[in-house]
């Protein structure tokens, strides 16, 4: 079953409110005054955990941008710590177990916070209770791509191939419990096809195998694939949002390709362990929102193909709660399991 347009519009309204709310946190706003208790923070080197491999795109890129700027602003080293595996659950657990003192941050994604825990309830942490959201950063659709020499040039051709060869067309994703995994399951149900899911430990190995022709299609973040597309190694056939992505304006959406209302947009955001002092969370929020607004940072973020959506901690927490509840319902109704 597709994600409803009503749910999508609700999320976008939330993000719009979040963006407005975040603006009052910028320097000069009433909320910018220093919060008592956070003055001395940070007191030692900081660690920015990325629950995926070092790819130079997406979460990895954002964390490195923020690490550099936080170091410049606060004078403390900020080390980016890539923790791939279990579709981000390994990195997420490292954050959950860290001291809640603001010196361990995570660049999170629905793979770890809403979709993954919905498919794998035994994941080991609760995405609502075990993290303190700081701010959202970006929101973007996923991209479906195929090898450059593939005879599949459209969603219709992909569906036709899957119906001709049920269970043989391979669908690569960044892992079990990823956004791409659930997109594939939902699409399979709606198109009445059966695909062969191939989970990888991150986007890079999936895209490398795709470019080599070892799998038929990949569903992953646009930012992770755009370099391969520009080099002519793979080609896009669809994006998963209701609007075409800025970086791939010639690639149609699934909605345009005959699957009306199909809309799944992923996001990235900064979080710290639960029970982190709210004054520290507030100080982090103000600084990261300020950094997001810097012209050089904005320019890099916009090249990723998504939309910049800074928020308040409370607004980001609301998005996580709402999305987690939505995906739990979708997974239940669609009958998705880690083995499908």
N, C-alpha and C positions, 0 to 999 in steps of 0.2 A: 504494500500500500504506500502511496506517496505521502510526503509530508504535506499537510494541508496549507493552503495559502493563508488561511486565517491565523494559523500558528506562526507562519513566516512574518505576516504583517505585524503580529503582536511583538515578535522579537525585534523587528526593525524599529517599531515605535519605542520600545524599551531602549534600544541603542541610541536613538535620536535624543531621548531625554537624558541618557547617560552623557552624551557628548556635550550637551548644554550645561549639565551639572558640573562636568569636569572643568569647564572654562573658568568657573569661579575659583578654582584651585590654582590657577596660573598666577605668577607673580603680580602683585598689585591688587588681587582680589581680596575680599574680606576674610576668606578662609585661609589666607596665606600666612597669617600670624603664627609664630612658632608655638607649638603645643607643649605645655609643661611636661617634663619627663622624657622628652625626646632630644633635648639639647645636646647631650654628650654623644648620642648615636651618630655614626658607628664608631666603635672603640677599637676595632681590630680588622684584619683583612676579611673580605666578604667572598662568598661563594655563590655563583649563579648556575644552578643546575639546569641542564637542557636534557630532557628525557628522550633524546634521539642522537644519532651520530652527527659528527661535525660535517655539515654539508655546505656551509657558507650561504644558506638560504633559510627562510622561514624562522623557526624558533632559534636556531643556531645564530643566524644573522642578527636577529633582534637582541638576543642576550649579549652578543659581542658589542653591539652599538651602545647598549645601556651600560655595560661594564666599563667601557672607556669613558663615557660621560660621567658616570657616578664617581669614578676614580678622580677625574678632573675636578669635580665639584666638591668632593668630601676628603680627598687626599688619602684614602685607604685603597690598597690593591683590591681588585675585584677579579677573581679567577672564574673563567667559564669552565664548567665541569660537565662534559657530555656523558650521559648515562643511558645508552640505548639498551633495548631488550624488553621483551614482554609488552611490546607496543607502548612503551613509555612507563609501564608500571614500576619498573626497577628504579628509574629516576624519581618517580613520584614518591615511592616508599622511602627513598633517601631523604626527601624533604620532610615527610611525615615524622621520621625518627630524629630529625635535627633539633637542636635547641631552639625554642621559640623566642629568639632574641633579635631577629631581623638581620642576622648575618648570613643566613642561607635563604636564597630566593629560588624560584622556579619559573621558567617560561612555559606555561601550561597550554593545553590544547584539548579539544573534546575527546581525543583519543584516550587521554588520561582522566578526564574530569566528568564526562557525561556519557559518551557512547561506549567506551571500554567497560566502565563499571556496570553499565546496563546489560551488556552481553555476558560479562564475567562477574557475577555477584560475589564470588570468592576472591576477588582481586587483592584483598588484604587491607583496604582502607576505604573510608567513606568520603566521597568527593565533597560533600557538603560540610561535614563536621570536622574533617582533619586538615583543612587549609583555611587560611585567612586571605581572601582575595585582596589585591592591591589596586590593579587597574587592568582593563582590557587594552589591547594594543591595535590589533588588526582583525578584519573579518573578510573572508574571500571564499569563492566557490572552489570546488575541486575540478580538476581537468581529467578528461578521459583521453588517452592517447594510444596510438598504435605504432608499430615499426614503420619507418619511412617507406619501405617497399610493400607494405601490406595491401592486400586487395580490399580490405575493409576501409572504406572511406567515409562512412556515415553511420549513424545510429541504426538506420534501417538495414544497412548491409551487415552490421554486427548482429542484429536480431535474426536476420535470415540465416547467417552462418551458424548461430547457436541452435536454431531450430533444425537445421540440416544435420548438425553434428552434436546432438544433445550430450552435455557433460564433457565435451572435448575442448571447447573454447576456453582458454585459460584467462583468468581475471586476476591480475596481480595487485596487491595492496600493501600498505605499510605494516600489516599484521592483523592477527585475530583481535577483534574488538576495536578496529580502527574505523574512522568515518568511511573510508573507501570500502571496507568490508560490509558495513551496513547498507551503503548505497547499492552495492552489488546485489545484496539479498533483496532489498526492496524493489530494485529494478527487475530482477529475475521474476519476482512474483507478478509484477504488473505486466511484464512482457510475455509471461508464461513460457519462460525458457529455463534451462538448467545449465549453469556454468561450473567450471572447475576453478575453485578459489585457491590462489597460490599466495600465502602470506609471507612477507619478507620482514627483516629486522630494519625497517626504515625505507625511505623513498629511494635513496641512491642505488642499492643493489637491485631493486625492482626495475628502475629505469634503465640501468645498464643491461639487464637481461632483456628488457623490451627492445632496446636499440639493437641488440644482437639477434633478435628474432626468436628468442627462446620462450617467450610468452606472447599471447595475442593482444592483450590490452592492459593498461594500468590506470587505476583511479587513485590520484594523489594530488597533493597541493600543486597549484599552477607554478608557484615560485620555484619548486624543486625541479620542474620540467622545462621551464622556458629556455634555458641555455641549450638543451638538447634539441628543442624545436628550432631555435635560431640557427643551429649548426646543421639542420636538415637530417638529424639522426632519427627523429620520431616526428609524428604529426598528430595534431589534435583533432578529435572528432566531435567532442561535446564538452560543455561545462555544466555544472550542476546548479547554478543559481538561476533566478528568473531573468536576470539581465546578462548580456554578454560581458565577459571580462575585458578590462581595458587593455591588457597585454595581448589578448587574442581576439580582436574584434571580428575576425573572419570565421571564428569557430562558433557554431550555433549552440544554443542551450538545449538541454533535454526537453524542456518545455516547448521550444520551437520545433523539436524533432519528433513531435507526435505524442509526447507524454506530458500532457497539460498539467500544470500545477506541481510538477516534480521540482522540488527546490530544497537543497541541502547546502548551507553555508557554514564553513568552519571558522573558528576564531582563535586568536592567541591572546594570552594575558599573563600578567605577573602575579605570583602568589607567594606567600610565606607560610610556615607552619602555623596551625591553629594555636590559639592562646598567646600569639605574639601581641605585645602591648599595643593598644589601639593608637597611642601617640606615635609609636614607631611606624605603624602601618600608614598613618596619616602623613608622616614626614616622607616616607617612601613614595606615597601616591603623589604628593605635590612635586617631588623632584622628578619622578619618571614622566608625569604629565608635562612638566616643563621641558624635559628632554625631547619628548615626542614632538613638541611644537617648535623645536629648533629647525631652521631652514635646511641645514645639511642632513639632519636626521629625517625630516619629512621627505626630502628628495629621495633618499635611499628607500624608505618605507614604501613610497608610492611606486617605485620600480618593481615591487613585489606583486603588483596587480590587484591588491585588495583595497579596502577602504580603511582609513585610520579612524579608530573609535575609542578614544580615551574615556574613562569613566571614573566615578567615585568607587571606593571599595564596596559600599552598600549596593550600588547598581550592578556591579560585576557579580556580587554574591547572588543577587536576584536572578541574573541571567543563568548562572550555574544551576540554581535550584530549579528554575522553570525548564531548562533544557534537559536536566537529568530526569525529571518527572516525565517529560514528553518522550524521551528516548526509551525509558523503561516501558511505557505504554506501547510504543511502536514495536519494540522487541518482542513483547508478550503477544501482541496481536499478529505479528508476522511469523512468530514461531522461530525466531533466529536463535541459534546456539553457537557456542565456540567451534563446533565441529561442522558447521554448514557454511 
